[in-house]
Amino acid sequence: MKRYVLAAAVLLLAAIPLLLRAQRGGCNGCEALDAPPNPKYDGRFTYARIKYTMLGGDFGFRYRDIKWGHDYPQADHHFPKIVQEITTIRVRTEESAILALDDPELARFPFAYLCEPGFWQPSDKEVTGLRNYLLKGGFLIIDDFVGPAWNNFENQMRRVLPEARMIPLTADHPIFDSFYRIPNLEFDHPYFGVRAQFYGIFEDNDPKKRMMAIVNYDYDVSEYWEFSDEGLFPIDLTNEAYKLGVNYIVYAFSH
C-alpha cells in the first residue's frame, strides 16, 4: 500500500510542471535568484539546506554553479510534500530554510541536507557548528557527489570529527527499514551510470549506535526529487529516491 500511495503522490507532483515553470519565470537552467528569508520556527518539520563557501570562493546565490544550491528550490519543496502525504509528521510544505553551519538557528532543525561536498570548504566556526550539531542529535544527509569529490569531503569531515570513520552501509541497517523496507541498495546515479555507495557516520564509530549522518556517494537523491514533477526520470526510480528520503527522516526523528 505504501508503494501505491507514494506513486500517487509523485503523480500529483507530475501534474503541475507548467505551473512550476511559470513560477520559475521561464528560466531553463538557473536556480532561484536569491535565497529567501528563513521561515520562523513553529515546531513543524522544515527542510533545511546547508549553505557554504565554495573552494575558490563564494560568488553569491545566483546560478546553478553555486554548488550548495543544486536542486533548490524544487527538491526542497517536493520532498516535504511527499513526507506530508504519507506520514503523520507535521510538515511545513510552503517554505524551506537555508542555513550556515555556524548559525545558532540550525539547532532548531533536526534534519539537514548538504550537497556537492567536493566543493565544501567550511570555516573553523562552521566546523565547530557541524560538530556540535551532530553530537547534540542532529542528522545530516550528504549527497550529490561522485569520484574524486570524495577526497575533499573526507578531508573536511576529518576536521569536523577527527576520529570518525565512514562505515559502509548494507541494506540490513535499520535506516533502510524505518518506514519502507528497502531490500537492496542497487541505486544508480541519475546521469553517470555508476552504482551508489552509502556510508554512515555513527556515534563512537559504532553501527549499533545512532547514525549522525548518511553519505550518498556516487548518487544524487535530490535530483530525482527536483524533477519528479517533470517526468525526466522513470517514476519507479523517483519512487525509490523518495523512499530513501522518507526512511532517512523517519530514522532521524526516531533515533
C-alpha positions in Angstrom: 0.0 0.0 0.0 2.8 2.4 0.9 4.2 2.0 -2.6 1.0 2.9 -4.3 0.4 5.9 -2.0 3.9 7.2 -2.9 3.4 6.7 -6.6 0.1 8.6 -6.4 1.9 11.5 -4.6 4.6 11.6 -7.2 2.0 11.7 -10.0 0.3 14.7 -8.2 3.6 16.5 -8.5 4.0 15.5 -12.1 0.6 17.1 -12.9 1.9 20.6 -12.4 5.1 21.1 -14.3 3.8 24.0 -16.4 2.7 25.9 -13.4 6.1 25.4 -11.7 7.9 26.6 -14.9 5.8 29.7 -14.8 6.8 30.3 -11.2 10.4 30.0 -12.2 9.9 32.8 -14.7 10.7 30.5 -17.6 14.4 30.2 -16.6 15.5 26.9 -18.2 18.8 26.4 -16.3 19.0 28.6 -13.3 18.0 28.3 -9.7 16.2 30.9 -7.7 17.9 34.3 -8.0 18.0 34.9 -4.2 17.7 32.8 -1.1 14.5 33.9 0.6 14.3 34.7 4.3 14.1 31.6 6.5 10.6 30.9 8.0 10.0 31.4 11.7 10.3 28.3 13.8 6.9 26.9 14.6 7.7 23.3 15.6 6.9 21.7 12.2 9.4 19.7 10.2 11.1 22.2 7.9 13.5 21.1 5.3 16.9 22.7 6.0 19.6 23.1 3.4 23.2 23.9 4.4 24.9 26.8 2.6 28.7 27.1 2.5 31.6 28.8 0.9 32.9 27.0 -2.2 36.5 26.0 -2.8 37.8 29.1 -4.7 35.3 31.5 -3.1 31.6 32.1 -2.8 30.0 34.0 -5.7 26.6 34.5 -4.3 23.3 32.6 -4.7 22.5 33.2 -8.3 23.2 30.3 -10.7 23.3 26.6 -10.9 27.1 26.7 -10.5 26.6 27.6 -6.8 27.1 24.0 -5.7 25.2 24.1 -2.4 22.1 25.3 -4.2 21.8 22.4 -6.6 18.2 21.2 -6.9 16.9 24.2 -5.0 14.1 25.1 -4.7 12.2 22.3 -6.3 13.7 19.4 -4.4 13.3 21.3 -1.1 9.6 21.8 -1.7 8.8 18.5 -3.4 10.2 16.2 -0.7 8.3 17.8 2.2 5.1 17.4 0.3 5.8 13.6 -0.1 6.5 13.4 3.6 3.2 15.1 4.4 1.3 12.8 2.1 2.5 9.5 3.5 3.5 10.1 7.2 1.9 11.7 10.2 4.8 14.1 10.6 3.7 17.7 10.9 5.4 19.3 7.8 5.9 22.8 6.5 5.5 22.4 2.8 5.3 26.0 1.6 8.8 27.1 2.8 12.3 25.6 3.5 15.3 27.0 5.3 18.9 27.7 4.2 21.4 28.0 7.0 25.2 28.1 7.5 26.7 25.6 9.9 27.6 28.2 12.4 24.1 29.6 12.6 22.7 29.0 16.1 19.3 28.5 14.5 20.5 25.3 13.0 19.9 23.6 16.3 16.1 24.0 15.7 16.3 21.8 12.6 16.9 18.1 13.5 17.3 17.1 9.8 19.6 18.9 7.3 20.8 18.4 3.8 24.3 19.2 2.4 25.1 18.7 -1.3 28.2 18.8 -3.5 30.7 18.4 -0.7 33.5 18.1 -3.2 33.3 22.0 -3.2 32.7 22.4 0.5 35.2 24.5 2.4 33.8 25.2 6.0 35.4 27.8 8.2 36.6 26.9 11.6 33.4 28.2 13.1 31.3 26.1 10.7 33.4 23.0 11.5 32.6 23.6 15.2 29.0 24.2 14.4 28.6 21.0 12.5 30.4 19.0 15.2 28.1 20.4 17.8 25.0 19.8 15.6 25.8 16.1 15.1 26.9 15.4 18.6 23.8 17.0 20.1 21.4 14.9 18.0 21.2 16.5 14.5 21.1 14.3 11.4 22.8 15.3 8.1 22.3 14.0 4.6 25.4 14.4 2.5 24.5 14.0 -1.2 25.3 14.7 -4.8 29.0 13.9 -5.3 31.0 11.4 -7.3 34.5 10.2 -8.0 37.4 12.4 -6.7 35.0 14.8 -5.0 35.3 12.2 -2.1 38.8 13.5 -1.3 37.7 17.0 -0.3 34.6 15.7 1.6 36.7 13.3 3.6 39.3 15.9 4.4 36.7 18.4 5.6 34.9 15.7 7.7 38.2 14.9 9.4 38.2 18.5 10.6 34.7 18.1 11.9 35.1 14.7 13.6 38.7 13.7 13.5 38.1 10.2 14.9 35.0 9.4 12.8 35.1 6.7 10.2 32.9 6.4 7.1 31.3 3.0 7.6 29.8 1.2 4.5 26.1 0.5 4.8 24.3 -2.6 3.7 20.5 -3.0 3.3 20.2 -4.7 6.7 20.8 -1.4 8.5 17.7 -0.2 10.3 17.6 3.1 8.4 16.6 1.1 5.3 13.6 -0.4 7.2 12.5 2.6 9.2 9.4 3.2 7.0 9.8 1.4 3.7 11.6 -1.9 3.5 14.4 -1.3 1.0 15.7 -4.8 0.2 18.9 -3.8 -1.6 21.0 -0.7 -2.3 21.1 -1.1 -6.1 20.7 2.6 -6.8 22.5 4.3 -9.8 23.5 7.9 -10.2 20.9 9.6 -12.4 23.4 10.7 -15.0 26.7 9.0 -14.7 25.6 5.4 -14.5 27.7 4.5 -11.5 26.4 2.4 -8.6 25.7 4.4 -5.5 27.5 3.7 -2.3 26.1 4.5 1.1 28.1 5.3 4.3 27.1 6.1 7.8 28.9 8.3 10.4 28.0 6.9 13.8 28.4 7.9 17.4 31.7 6.3 18.7 32.1 4.7 15.2 29.6 2.0 16.4 27.0 1.0 13.8 24.7 -0.2 16.7 24.6 3.4 18.0 22.9 6.4 16.5 23.8 7.3 12.9 24.6 11.0 12.8 25.0 11.4 9.1 24.3 9.4 6.0 26.6 9.8 2.9 25.1 9.2 -0.5 28.3 8.8 -2.6 28.1 8.4 -6.4 24.4 9.3 -6.1 22.1 12.3 -6.2 18.9 11.6 -4.4 17.6 15.1 -4.6 18.0 15.2 -8.4 15.2 12.7 -8.5 13.1 14.8 -6.1 13.8 18.0 -8.1 12.4 16.7 -11.4 9.6 14.5 -10.0 7.1 16.9 -11.4 8.5 16.8 -14.9 8.9 13.1 -15.8 12.7 13.4 -16.5 13.3 10.1 -14.8 11.1 6.9 -14.7 8.6 7.0 -11.9 10.0 3.9 -10.4 13.4 5.5 -9.9 11.8 8.6 -8.5 9.7 6.4 -6.1 12.8 4.7 -4.9 14.6 8.0 -4.3 11.7 9.3 -2.3 11.6 6.1 -0.3 15.2 6.7 0.7 14.4 10.2 1.8 11.4 9.2 3.8 13.4 6.5 5.6 16.1 9.0 6.4 13.7 11.4 8.0 11.8 8.7 10.0 15.1 7.3 11.2 16.3 10.7 12.2 13.2 11.5 14.1 13.1 8.2 15.9 16.8 8.0 17.0 
